[in-house]
Amino acid sequence: MERMKIWRVLAAMAVAMGVAATATAGMMPHHAKVSGERKRFLLAHKIEDTYTHQWEVAGGGGLLRFEPGNYVPGEYLRRDNQIDWAVSGARYFNPKYAAVLDVRGHFGDVTLDNNPYLTNVRPLVTEYTFLAGPQARFYRKENFALSAHVLGGFAMGNFDGGTHGIPAGLLGMWPTGNAVAASGGVNADWNMYPNLALRLTPYILYTNFGGYNQVNKGLNAQIVFRFGRQKGGLK
């Protein structure tokens, strides 16, 4: 009799453990589903928080490879490395499309090869560009985004700095004056916070100083601040 009671107790315990295991197994996928839904909700909220800002302001600087002139027609001066600063403001109408205002300053010394007027002198060349145009954000994730812009406007160039009074044209450089300017580039943004990002922008800058076409390549690094909300965006 005692042995029968022991077996009955063991059997009852086994049944209870089986029921508990079945109930637990049934509950685990539900919790996992709830957790997954919560994560997706938080991710979607963060992405919306990041890309529904109405305004962006960016500032920084970089490097431009600039063509400063042609000593004689068809024989261009060596491209010089110019450092630059750049500031821009963007007004986003929705998470994808914005209008941009952009101002840049470029500064660099020019190497004068085989010049009869000046020797051992590297004149300072400066250009300022004032540009505006559309920008489109074509890739956006939680921590990374890509956008592209096409801008147009004008440039102011000073090629007489450090020439000791000799006109820039006699030194083979472009004449000081204004020119048409245009720029196209791609912004790669690494989001540190929804309203703060680091940006790297490879770009091409076109100018026509002296009536000649200059196609120059550059790279800028900037800090981006976002603020305000687009209409219908995150409250």
Secondary structure as GFF3:
##gff-version 3
##sequence-region A 1 235
A	DSSP	alpha_helix	2	51	.	.	.	ID=ss1
A	DSSP	beta_strand	55	66	.	.	.	ID=ss2
A	DSSP	beta_strand	70	72	.	.	.	ID=ss3
A	DSSP	beta_strand	75	76	.	.	.	ID=ss4
A	DSSP	beta_strand	80	92	.	.	.	ID=ss5
A	DSSP	beta_strand	97	109	.	.	.	ID=ss6
A	DSSP	beta_strand	124	140	.	.	.	ID=ss7
A	DSSP	beta_strand	144	161	.	.	.	ID=ss8
A	DSSP	three_ten_helix	168	171	.	.	.	ID=ss9
A	DSSP	beta_strand	177	193	.	.	.	ID=ss10
A	DSSP	beta_strand	196	207	.	.	.	ID=ss11
A	DSSP	three_ten_helix	209	211	.	.	.	ID=ss12
A	DSSP	beta_strand	214	227	.	.	.	ID=ss13
###
